[in-house]
Amino acid sequence: MTRPPLTLYLAAPRGFCAGVDRAIKIVEMALGKWGAPVYVRHEIVHNKYVVDDLRAKGAVFVEDLSDCPDDRPVIFSAHGVPKAVPAEAQRREMIYVDATCPLVSKVHIEAERHHQDGLQIIMIGHAGHPETVGTMGQLPEGEVLLVETVDDVDRLEVRAPEKLAFVTQTTLSVDDTAEVVAALQARFPAIRGPHKEDICYATTNRQEAVKAMAAKVDAMLVVGAPNSSNSRRLVEVGAKAGCGYSQLVQRAEDIDWRALEGARSIGLTAGASAPEVLVDEVVTALEARYDLTVETVETAQENVEFKVPRVMRAPA
């Protein structure tokens, strides 16, 4: 049977960012150093394939430090944790390693500095996301207020309008966040922002690549997990940039082929926590159904690498 022609546009950059790569290496190195099991508080990154692979090697994923024994190492996920978590690990004299992405740690440091300057912090982020929980948990309760939308800005009740600063989750939509920042600045002209924007380079770059592809394609596939903020934002960015249909898939087997019927061009990208092997899997599935022509849409080159931290041991 003759396969229909299809042009596949591959986004570049896509997939793993430096923070995700570092976090996975930390778990693998911990397993090499201490053997299994090694405990990980929350998914190390939001991707089932990655988590399942590490679980098969001996990592045990838990949601709370209380689920970890005192005598085994524990790793904190790339999303960051509230200050109370390492404090509790120290109290229990646990071996722990912090795999928080350095760009998330940068936001934590910014929040701390603003707090030391007597400012109340407004965080732009998604309620309940572990990165948001971790950032808000750097300061005492009430010192960080959360907003998700422009409407939330209108409802804010702050302690002193002239003593405010804002930080953001690193994986948000660049355009949506700009709207919220503009609303904050309009309502609170004295509000301080970060020296350099908090949305990370990888999130920005992947969104720009999607924007560059959106007008070229009939549909877009985003490889990523449903609980991955940066992956979900890529779907939204594609739709807003003019792509008529965007689909989030964890694996090739999740593709809704009916929705792609009649498409002559498809864009393909992957969230920052999705490994390239899953992109390859999708390409293989497309090759089986279409006479495929592949083109790359490159909008940036990435050469960022983060050092793996030294192991931290609680004092005896």
C-alpha positions in Angstrom: 0.0 0.0 0.0 1.3 3.4 -0.9 2.1 5.6 2.1 0.9 9.2 2.0 3.7 11.9 1.9 4.4 13.7 5.1 7.0 16.4 5.9 8.2 16.1 9.5 9.7 19.3 11.1 12.0 18.4 14.0 12.4 21.2 16.6 15.9 22.1 17.7 16.6 22.4 20.5 14.3 19.8 22.1 14.4 17.2 24.9 16.8 17.1 27.8 18.1 20.3 29.3 21.2 20.6 31.4 19.3 20.5 34.7 17.5 17.3 33.8 20.7 15.6 32.6 22.5 16.5 35.8 19.7 15.3 38.0 19.6 11.9 36.3 23.4 11.6 36.5 23.1 12.3 40.3 20.8 9.3 40.8 22.9 7.0 38.7 26.1 8.1 40.5 24.4 7.6 43.9 23.4 4.1 42.9 27.0 3.5 41.8 28.4 4.8 45.1 26.0 3.3 47.6 24.2 0.6 45.7 20.5 0.0 45.7 18.2 1.2 47.1 18.7 4.9 46.8 15.6 7.0 47.7 14.4 9.9 45.6 11.9 12.4 47.0 9.4 13.0 44.2 10.0 12.0 40.6 13.6 13.1 39.8 12.2 14.7 36.6 8.7 14.5 35.2 9.0 11.7 32.8 7.7 8.1 33.3 10.3 6.5 31.0 13.1 8.1 32.9 11.6 7.3 36.3 10.9 3.7 35.3 14.4 3.2 34.0 15.9 4.5 37.3 13.5 2.4 39.3 14.7 -0.7 37.5 18.3 0.2 38.5 17.3 0.5 42.2 15.9 4.0 42.8 12.9 4.2 45.1 10.6 7.2 44.5 8.6 8.6 47.4 6.6 11.7 48.0 7.7 12.5 51.5 10.9 12.2 53.5 9.0 10.3 56.2 8.9 7.4 53.7 12.7 7.1 53.6 14.7 5.1 56.1 17.5 6.9 58.0 20.2 4.6 56.8 19.8 5.0 53.0 20.8 8.0 50.9 18.0 10.3 49.7 18.1 12.6 46.6 16.0 15.7 46.3 14.4 16.1 42.8 15.4 18.7 40.1 12.3 20.8 41.0 13.7 21.8 44.4 12.3 21.4 47.9 11.2 23.6 50.8 13.9 24.5 53.3 12.2 22.2 55.9 13.2 19.1 53.9 17.0 19.3 54.1 16.6 20.5 57.7 14.7 17.4 58.5 17.3 15.2 56.7 20.0 16.8 58.8 18.1 16.3 62.0 17.8 12.6 61.1 21.5 12.5 60.2 20.7 11.2 56.7 23.0 11.2 53.7 21.3 13.4 51.2 22.1 14.9 47.8 20.3 17.9 46.4 19.6 17.5 42.6 17.8 20.9 42.4 18.4 22.5 39.0 20.9 25.3 39.5 18.5 27.7 37.7 15.8 26.8 40.2 18.3 27.4 43.0 18.9 30.8 41.5 15.3 31.7 42.0 15.5 30.5 45.6 18.5 32.8 46.2 16.7 35.8 44.6 13.7 35.2 46.9 16.0 35.1 49.9 17.7 38.3 49.0 14.4 40.1 48.4 13.2 38.9 51.8 16.4 40.1 53.5 15.7 43.5 51.9 12.3 43.6 53.7 10.2 42.8 50.6 7.2 40.5 50.2 7.5 38.2 47.3 5.0 37.5 44.6 5.6 34.2 42.7 4.2 33.6 39.3 3.7 29.8 39.0 1.3 26.9 39.0 -0.3 26.0 42.4 0.8 22.6 43.7 3.7 22.2 41.2 6.8 20.9 43.2 8.9 23.8 41.9 6.4 26.3 43.2 6.1 24.5 46.5 9.9 24.4 46.8 10.4 28.1 46.1 7.6 29.3 48.3 9.0 27.0 51.0 12.3 28.9 51.1 10.7 31.7 53.2 8.3 31.8 56.2 4.6 31.4 55.5 2.9 34.5 54.1 6.1 36.0 52.7 5.5 34.5 49.2 2.1 35.1 47.5 1.2 33.0 44.5 -0.4 34.2 41.3 -1.1 32.2 38.1 -3.1 34.7 35.9 -3.7 38.3 35.3 -7.0 38.0 37.2 -5.0 36.8 40.2 -3.0 40.0 40.2 -6.2 42.0 40.6 -7.2 40.0 43.7 -3.8 40.3 45.5 -3.8 41.6 49.0 -0.2 42.7 49.9 1.3 44.0 53.1 2.9 47.1 51.5 2.5 47.9 47.8 5.8 49.7 47.7 7.8 46.8 49.2 7.3 44.0 46.7 9.4 41.8 44.4 8.4 39.0 42.0 10.0 35.7 40.9 8.6 33.1 38.5 8.6 29.3 38.0 11.3 28.4 35.5 9.0 26.4 33.2 6.2 28.8 32.3 4.9 30.1 29.0 7.1 33.1 28.2 4.3 35.1 26.6 1.7 34.3 29.3 4.2 35.2 32.0 5.0 38.5 30.3 1.3 39.4 30.6 1.2 38.6 34.3 4.4 40.6 34.8 2.9 43.6 33.0 -0.2 43.4 35.2 2.0 43.3 38.3 4.0 46.3 37.2 0.9 48.3 36.3 -0.7 47.7 39.7 2.6 47.9 41.7 5.0 50.3 39.9 7.7 49.9 42.5 7.8 46.1 42.3 11.3 44.6 41.8 12.0 41.9 39.2 14.8 39.5 38.7 18.1 40.7 37.3 17.7 38.2 34.6 14.4 36.5 33.8 13.6 33.4 35.8 12.2 31.3 33.0 15.1 29.1 32.1 17.0 29.1 28.8 15.7 25.6 27.9 12.0 26.5 28.3 12.5 29.7 26.3 14.4 27.9 23.5 12.0 25.1 23.1 9.1 27.5 23.0 10.8 29.6 20.3 11.4 26.5 18.2 7.7 25.6 18.5 6.7 29.1 17.4 9.0 28.8 14.4 7.4 25.5 13.3 3.8 26.3 14.1 2.9 28.2 10.9 4.5 25.4 8.8 2.6 22.4 10.1 -0.9 21.0 10.1 -0.4 19.4 13.5 2.2 19.2 16.2 3.3 16.3 18.5 5.0 17.2 21.8 6.8 14.3 23.6 6.4 14.7 27.3 4.5 13.8 30.4 1.2 15.2 31.4 2.6 16.4 34.8 5.5 18.1 33.0 4.9 21.9 33.1 7.3 22.7 30.3 5.9 20.0 28.0 2.3 21.2 28.5 3.4 24.8 27.8 4.8 23.6 24.4 1.4 22.3 23.4 -0.2 25.6 24.4 2.5 27.7 22.7 2.0 25.7 19.5 -1.7 26.3 19.5 -1.3 30.1 20.2 1.3 30.4 17.4 -1.1 29.1 14.8 -0.9 25.3 14.7 -4.4 24.0 14.3 -3.8 20.9 16.4 -1.3 20.0 19.1 -1.0 16.7 20.9 1.0 15.7 24.0 2.2 12.1 23.9 4.3 10.2 26.4 5.2 7.4 23.9 4.6 6.7 20.2 1.8 4.3 21.3 -0.1 7.3 22.6 -0.4 9.1 19.3 -4.0 9.7 18.2 -3.7 8.8 14.5 -7.2 9.7 13.7 -6.6 13.3 14.7 -3.6 13.4 12.3 -5.6 12.1 9.2 -5.1 14.4 6.2 -2.0 16.1 7.7 0.7 16.8 5.2 3.1 18.3 7.7 3.7 17.6 11.3 6.0 19.3 13.9 7.7 17.3 16.5 9.4 18.5 19.7 10.0 17.2 23.2 9.8 18.7 26.7 13.0 19.3 28.7 12.5 16.1 30.7 11.9 13.8 27.7 14.8 11.7 26.4 15.7 11.6 22.7 14.9 7.8 22.6 11.2 8.7 22.8 11.5 11.2 19.9 13.2 8.5 17.9 10.3 6.2 18.7 7.8 8.7 17.4 9.9 9.2 14.2 9.9 5.4 13.6 6.1 5.2 14.1 5.7 8.0 11.6 8.0 6.3 9.1 5.9 3.2 9.2 2.8 5.1 8.1 4.1 7.9 5.9 6.6 8.5 3.1 8.5 10.8 5.4 10.7 13.8 4.6 12.5 15.2 7.6 13.5 18.8 8.1 15.1 20.4 11.2 13.9 23.8 12.5 16.8 25.1 14.6 16.3 28.4 16.5 19.1 28.1 19.0 22.2 26.0 20.0 22.6 24.9 23.5 26.0 24.0 25.2 25.0 24.5 28.8 26.3 21.9 31.3 25.9 21.9 35.1 28.4 20.3 37.4 27.3 17.4 39.6 27.3 18.5 43.3 29.4 17.0 46.0 27.6 14.6 48.3 26.3 16.3 51.4 26.4 14.4 54.7 24.7 15.5 57.8 27.0 16.2 60.7 27.5 13.3 63.2 
